[in-house]
Amino acid sequence: MATEEMREKSLKREAESLWDIPPESYASKACSCMGTAAQLVMVAVLGSFQFGFNLSALNTSKAFIILDFGWCKDENGGHYSDCDTGLVYGSLINTAVFLGACVGCLLGGRLTDFGRRASLIFTHCVCTLGCILSAAAEGFPTLLIARLVVGVAVGMFTVCVPMYLSEVTPDDRRGYFGTFHQLFITLGIFFGTLLGLAFGNAPAGDEVYEVSTFQQAWWRVMLGLPAVVSLLAIWLLWFVFPFETPQYMVEKKQRAKATALLREIYGRDNVDVEIQRIVTSRYQQKIQRAQQLTVWKAIVHPTYRSVILLACLLSIMQQFTGINVLVANSNNLYSSLKLPQDAVTGLTVGFTALNVFLTVITIPLVDRLGRRTLLLFSEAVMFVAMGIAFVANLVDQSNTAVQWVTVACVYVFIVGFAVGYGPVLWIYIHEIFPPEIKQGAASLASALNWVATVAIVLPSDFLLKQGFSVFVGICTVALAIIFVVTFIFVKETKGLSIEESPYFKGKSRALGSPSAFRMELNSSPSVPLTRGEGAAASAEKGMGLTDAAAMNGGRGVSDDLTKGTEVV
């Protein structure tokens, strides 16, 4: 009896140590106006904001960096922003973020093994370092290294944030809270360009431009400002919310703490079903790990080969639509149209504001309409928009009417992307891969997407210098190809299980190594399927999947999903 009482007291102390305050005070720890889940979500999506801001900050500031460092000088020592050296250096520092993100998204999956909260803190530390180095850079080498470091943080955010969100939100609200990741990415992109308005008129590339003291300081402020956001996030995660997610607590045998936090997240005392679901999920993960096939084995297997190639092609071609050139380089794009310099940055801000608006209104459509339908509609809209812009610029690029028609086409393009190809791609990829190949195949598609981003963003300055029609012509051809591929090969998967999927129905599937499978089962503790757990399992099977990172963030979510977490 005494032993039982001591055990209960120990569990109570463990639960109360979650915040080191009485359980009834949990929700009011930071803000009594918000529930615990909402507070945790708002802290997590500070990382999403960093993602978007750092992708777009150089869009409006790059020309002033070139001018400030004097990479382009005339014979009289005057500075201008359009020369071969400036193009090369500018392209490299712009692309460095995307290149670093390729590395970061590969590291992110392993990083979360040390804790979801810990991974966020570490990623914000990396981001802070990169932003401080960017703001203090004294030349090209330092700035290039700094942007690579920031890119690594961006890549890790694509993995850490969706996983954290999926583990601290109630099942019935996960779809709603999951959209905050993409929303804050677009908000970050918006604010990254909005701050560029302070520079004033964008410099005409081949004209000598006198950089003011304010402009010399402001680009450093813009690149360093995210460090303040990261320091705020670190403080909140360290002092205000100093605990891990329920799933990680259960994994580390801190069940009482997990129960206490789940009670706050769900707003009720009885969370037995949720605890059982976490335990069952961990057991299922072990089985899935034993069933995993390597990417190479999956590609050479006739059942999986075509679906992997299709997913990789969809992933690569998403970037050849030109979306990230618009996000990271739209100022140069508008300048190539010979538009008034005082309108260039304003048009970029308008473009990113439209992106935010569309994110809010289009995310609910993803689960209501079919994947194939949305993809075809999206690609058709983008193709028509880019096709009109291409033809118009071939006819007479110097005509004012043609210039503004092109701007309208760019805005229509983002509408098409946001309602389909942006969000649907990552949903579709994770739906068509069965568990035994999802980890490797989704990671491959993710990595190829980042590689394609680098491949299209790196030469974009040079393409735009040759004229807008060159860039838009490449995008138009890419959109024509992917529309045909989608029309012929993409099949509808909405509401279908893997067994019902048109890609695998009636086909034999490999399930990894039988010996490894038996070893995992033998090493796993017996998990009886209670009534509550059965309900949990049924609920899991019925969940839809909505990738929150519709525009750019979805590429890192594959690691989350393969670890048994869902962003729905």
Backbone hydrogen bonds, N-H to C=O, Kabsch-Sander energy under -0.5 kcal/mol:
donor,donor_aa,acceptor,acceptor_aa,energy
5,E,1,M,-2.2
6,M,2,A,-2.4
7,R,3,T,-2.1
8,E,4,E,-2.3
9,K,5,E,-2.4
10,S,6,M,-2.2
11,L,7,R,-2.4
12,K,8,E,-2.2
13,R,9,K,-2.4
14,E,10,S,-2.3
15,A,11,L,-2.5
16,E,12,K,-2.6
17,S,13,R,-1.5
18,L,15,A,-1.5
19,W,16,E,-0.8
20,D,16,E,-1.2
21,I,16,E,-1.0
25,S,22,P,-2.1
26,Y,23,P,-1.8
28,S,25,S,-0.6
29,K,26,Y,-2.0
31,C,27,A,-0.6
34,M,31,C,-1.5
39,Q,35,G,-2.2
40,L,36,T,-2.5
41,V,37,A,-2.4
42,M,38,A,-2.4
43,V,39,Q,-1.8
44,A,40,L,-2.3
45,V,41,V,-2.6
46,L,43,V,-1.1
47,G,44,A,-2.0
48,S,44,A,-0.5
49,F,45,V,-2.2
50,Q,46,L,-1.7
51,F,47,G,-1.9
52,G,48,S,-2.1
53,F,49,F,-2.8
54,N,50,Q,-2.4
55,L,51,F,-1.2
56,S,52,G,-1.4
57,A,53,F,-1.9
59,N,56,S,-1.4
60,T,56,S,-0.6
61,S,57,A,-0.9
62,K,58,L,-2.1
65,I,61,S,-1.8
66,I,62,K,-2.3
67,L,63,A,-1.9
68,D,64,F,-2.6
69,F,65,I,-2.5
70,G,66,I,-0.6
70,G,67,L,-0.5
71,W,66,I,-1.8
72,C,66,I,-0.5
74,D,78,G,-2.1
77,G,74,D,-1.8
80,Y,72,C,-1.8
81,S,205,G,-0.9
82,D,205,G,-1.8
83,C,81,S,-0.6
87,L,83,C,-2.6
88,V,84,D,-2.5
89,Y,85,T,-2.8
90,G,86,G,-2.7
91,S,87,L,-2.4
92,L,88,V,-2.2
93,I,89,Y,-2.4
94,N,90,G,-1.8
95,T,91,S,-2.4
96,A,92,L,-1.7
97,V,93,I,-0.6
98,F,94,N,-0.5
99,L,95,T,-2.5
100,G,96,A,-2.8
101,A,97,V,-1.8
102,C,98,F,-1.4
103,V,99,L,-1.1
104,G,100,G,-2.7
105,C,101,A,-2.6
106,L,102,C,-0.8
107,L,103,V,-1.7
108,G,104,G,-2.1
109,G,105,C,-0.7
110,R,106,L,-0.5
111,L,107,L,-2.2
112,T,108,G,-1.8
113,D,110,R,-1.1
114,F,111,L,-1.7
115,G,112,T,-1.7
119,S,115,G,-2.1
120,L,116,R,-1.8
121,I,117,R,-2.5
122,F,118,A,-2.5
123,T,119,S,-2.4
124,H,120,L,-2.5
125,C,121,I,-2.0
126,V,122,F,-2.3
127,C,123,T,-2.5
128,T,124,H,-2.6
129,L,125,C,-2.3
130,G,126,V,-2.5
131,C,127,C,-2.5
132,I,128,T,-2.4
133,L,129,L,-2.4
134,S,130,G,-2.0
135,A,131,C,-2.4
136,A,132,I,-1.7
137,A,133,L,-0.6
137,A,134,S,-0.9
143,L,139,G,-2.1
144,L,140,F,-2.8
145,I,141,P,-2.2
146,A,142,T,-2.4
147,R,143,L,-2.4
148,L,144,L,-1.9
149,V,145,I,-2.2
150,V,146,A,-2.2
151,G,147,R,-2.2
152,V,148,L,-2.1
153,A,149,V,-1.8
154,V,150,V,-2.4
155,G,151,G,-2.6
156,M,152,V,-2.1
157,F,153,A,-2.3
158,T,154,V,-1.4
159,V,155,G,-0.5
159,V,156,M,-1.0
160,C,156,M,-2.9
161,V,157,F,-1.8
163,M,159,V,-1.5
164,Y,160,C,-2.5
165,L,161,V,-2.8
166,S,162,P,-2.3
167,E,163,M,-1.2
167,E,164,Y,-0.6
168,V,164,Y,-1.0
168,V,165,L,-0.6
169,T,165,L,-0.6
173,R,170,P,-1.4
174,R,170,P,-0.6
174,R,171,D,-0.9
177,F,173,R,-2.8
178,G,174,R,-2.5
179,T,175,G,-1.2
179,T,176,Y,-0.6
180,F,177,F,-1.3
181,H,178,G,-1.2
182,Q,178,G,-0.6
183,L,179,T,-2.5
184,F,180,F,-2.6
185,I,181,H,-1.5
186,T,182,Q,-2.3
187,L,183,L,-2.0
188,G,184,F,-2.2
189,I,185,I,-2.3
190,F,186,T,-2.4
191,F,187,L,-2.8
192,G,188,G,-2.3
193,T,189,I,-1.4
194,L,190,F,-2.8
195,L,191,F,-2.1
196,G,193,T,-0.9
197,L,194,L,-1.8
198,A,195,L,-1.3
199,F,196,G,-1.6
200,G,197,L,-1.4
202,A,341,Q,-1.4
207,E,204,A,-1.9
209,Y,79,H,-3.1
211,V,209,Y,-0.8
216,Q,212,S,-2.1
217,A,213,T,-1.7
218,W,214,F,-2.9
219,W,215,Q,-1.5
221,V,217,A,-2.0
222,M,218,W,-2.7
223,L,219,W,-1.9
224,G,220,R,-1.8
225,L,221,V,-2.2
227,A,224,G,-1.7
228,V,224,G,-0.5
228,V,225,L,-1.6
229,V,225,L,-1.0
230,S,226,P,-2.5
231,L,227,A,-2.4
232,L,228,V,-2.1
233,A,229,V,-2.3
234,I,230,S,-2.7
235,W,231,L,-2.3
236,L,232,L,-2.4
237,L,233,A,-2.6
238,W,234,I,-2.0
239,F,235,W,-2.8
240,V,235,W,-0.8
240,V,236,L,-0.9
241,F,236,L,-2.8
243,F,241,F,-1.8
249,M,245,T,-2.3
250,V,246,P,-2.5
251,E,247,Q,-2.1
252,K,248,Y,-1.7
253,K,250,V,-1.8
254,Q,249,M,-3.4
258,A,254,Q,-2.1
259,T,255,R,-2.5
260,A,256,A,-2.3
261,L,257,K,-2.4
262,L,258,A,-2.6
263,R,259,T,-2.1
264,E,260,A,-1.2
265,I,261,L,-2.4
266,Y,262,L,-2.8
267,G,263,R,-1.4
268,R,263,R,-1.0
271,V,269,D,-0.9
275,I,271,V,-2.3
276,Q,272,D,-2.7
277,R,273,V,-2.2
278,I,274,E,-1.9
279,V,275,I,-2.2
280,T,276,Q,-2.9
281,S,277,R,-2.6
282,R,278,I,-2.1
283,Y,279,V,-1.7
284,Q,280,T,-2.6
285,Q,281,S,-2.2
286,K,282,R,-1.5
287,I,283,Y,-1.5
288,Q,284,Q,-2.7
289,R,285,Q,-2.7
290,A,286,K,-1.7
291,Q,287,I,-1.2
292,Q,288,Q,-0.7
292,Q,289,R,-0.7
293,L,436,E,-3.3
298,A,294,T,-2.3
299,I,295,V,-2.5
300,V,296,W,-2.2
301,H,297,K,-0.8
304,Y,301,H,-0.9
305,R,301,H,-2.0
306,S,302,P,-0.5
308,I,304,Y,-2.2
309,L,305,R,-2.4
310,L,306,S,-2.2
311,A,307,V,-2.2
312,C,308,I,-2.5
313,L,309,L,-2.2
314,L,310,L,-2.6
315,S,311,A,-2.2
316,I,312,C,-2.6
317,M,313,L,-2.7
318,Q,314,L,-1.2
319,Q,315,S,-0.7
319,Q,316,I,-1.0
320,F,316,I,-1.0
321,T,317,M,-0.6
321,T,318,Q,-0.7
322,G,319,Q,-1.7
323,I,318,Q,-0.6
325,V,322,G,-0.5
326,L,322,G,-1.7
327,V,323,I,-1.7
328,A,324,N,-2.5
329,N,325,V,-2.3
330,S,326,L,-0.7
333,L,329,N,-1.7
334,Y,330,S,-2.9
335,S,331,N,-2.1
336,S,332,N,-2.1
337,L,333,L,-0.6
337,L,334,Y,-0.8
338,K,335,S,-2.0
339,L,334,Y,-1.3
343,A,340,P,-2.0
344,V,340,P,-0.7
344,V,341,Q,-0.5
345,T,341,Q,-0.6
347,L,343,A,-2.2
348,T,344,V,-1.7
349,V,345,T,-2.4
350,G,346,G,-2.3
351,F,347,L,-2.2
352,T,348,T,-2.1
353,A,349,V,-2.3
354,L,350,G,-2.2
355,N,351,F,-1.6
356,V,352,T,-1.9
357,F,353,A,-2.3
358,L,354,L,-2.7
359,T,355,N,-1.9
360,V,356,V,-1.7
361,I,357,F,-1.7
362,T,358,L,-2.3
363,I,359,T,-1.2
365,L,362,T,-1.4
366,V,362,T,-0.7
366,V,363,I,-1.2
368,R,365,L,-0.8
369,L,365,L,-2.3
374,L,370,G,-2.1
375,L,371,R,-2.4
376,L,372,R,-2.6
377,F,373,T,-2.5
378,S,374,L,-2.7
379,E,375,L,-2.7
380,A,376,L,-2.3
381,V,377,F,-2.4
382,M,378,S,-2.4
383,F,379,E,-2.5
384,V,380,A,-2.5
385,A,381,V,-2.4
386,M,382,M,-2.8
387,G,383,F,-2.7
388,I,384,V,-2.5
389,A,385,A,-2.0
390,F,386,M,-2.5
391,V,387,G,-2.4
392,A,388,I,-2.7
393,N,389,A,-2.1
394,L,390,F,-1.6
395,V,391,V,-1.9
396,D,392,A,-2.1
397,Q,393,N,-0.6
399,N,396,D,-1.0
403,Q,399,N,-2.0
404,W,400,T,-2.0
405,V,401,A,-2.1
406,T,402,V,-2.2
407,V,403,Q,-1.7
408,A,404,W,-2.1
409,C,405,V,-2.2
410,V,406,T,-2.1
411,Y,407,V,-1.9
412,V,408,A,-2.3
413,F,409,C,-2.4
414,I,410,V,-1.7
415,V,411,Y,-1.4
416,G,412,V,-2.3
417,F,413,F,-2.5
418,A,414,I,-2.5
419,V,415,V,-1.5
420,G,416,G,-0.5
420,G,417,F,-1.0
421,Y,416,G,-0.5
422,G,417,F,-2.7
424,V,420,G,-2.7
425,L,421,Y,-0.9
426,W,422,G,-0.5
427,I,423,P,-1.1
428,Y,424,V,-3.1
429,I,425,L,-2.5
430,H,426,W,-1.7
431,E,427,I,-1.3
432,I,428,Y,-2.1
433,F,429,I,-0.9
437,I,434,P,-1.7
438,K,434,P,-1.3
439,Q,435,P,-0.6
441,A,437,I,-2.8
442,A,438,K,-2.4
443,S,439,Q,-1.4
444,L,440,G,-2.1
445,A,441,A,-2.4
446,S,442,A,-2.3
447,A,443,S,-2.8
448,L,444,L,-2.5
449,N,445,A,-1.5
450,W,446,S,-1.8
451,V,447,A,-2.4
452,A,448,L,-2.6
453,T,449,N,-1.9
454,V,450,W,-2.2
455,A,451,V,-2.4
456,I,452,A,-1.7
457,V,453,T,-2.7
458,L,454,V,-2.3
460,S,457,V,-1.0
461,D,457,V,-0.5
463,L,459,P,-2.5
464,L,460,S,-2.7
465,K,461,D,-1.6
466,Q,462,F,-1.2
467,G,464,L,-0.8
470,V,467,G,-1.1
471,F,467,G,-1.0
472,V,468,F,-2.6
473,G,469,S,-1.7
474,I,470,V,-1.7
475,C,471,F,-2.0
476,T,472,V,-2.2
477,V,473,G,-2.1
478,A,474,I,-2.3
479,L,475,C,-2.4
480,A,476,T,-2.1
481,I,477,V,-2.3
482,I,478,A,-2.4
483,F,479,L,-2.0
484,V,480,A,-1.9
485,V,481,I,-2.4
486,T,482,I,-2.5
487,F,483,F,-2.6
488,I,484,V,-2.2
489,F,485,V,-3.0
490,V,485,V,-0.8
490,V,486,T,-1.1
496,L,493,T,-2.2
501,S,497,S,-1.0
501,S,498,I,-0.5
504,F,501,S,-1.2
505,K,501,S,-2.1
507,K,504,F,-2.3
513,S,290,A,-0.7
517,F,513,S,-2.3
518,R,514,P,-2.4
519,M,515,S,-2.3
520,E,516,A,-2.4
521,L,517,F,-2.1
522,N,518,R,-2.6
523,S,519,M,-2.0
524,S,520,E,-1.0
524,S,521,L,-0.5
530,T,528,P,-1.3
534,G,530,T,-2.6
535,A,531,R,-1.8
536,A,532,G,-2.0
537,A,533,E,-2.9
538,S,534,G,-2.5
539,A,535,A,-2.4
540,E,536,A,-2.5
541,K,537,A,-2.2
542,G,538,S,-1.5
543,M,539,A,-0.6
543,M,540,E,-1.1
546,T,544,G,-0.5
546,T,567,V,-1.2
548,A,546,T,-0.6
550,A,548,A,-2.2
554,G,549,A,-1.8
555,R,552,N,-0.9
556,G,553,G,-1.2
557,V,554,G,-1.6
559,D,556,G,-0.8
560,D,556,G,-0.5
561,L,557,V,-2.2
562,T,558,S,-2.0
563,K,559,D,-0.8
563,K,560,D,-0.8
564,G,561,L,-1.4
565,T,560,D,-2.0
568,V,566,E,-0.8
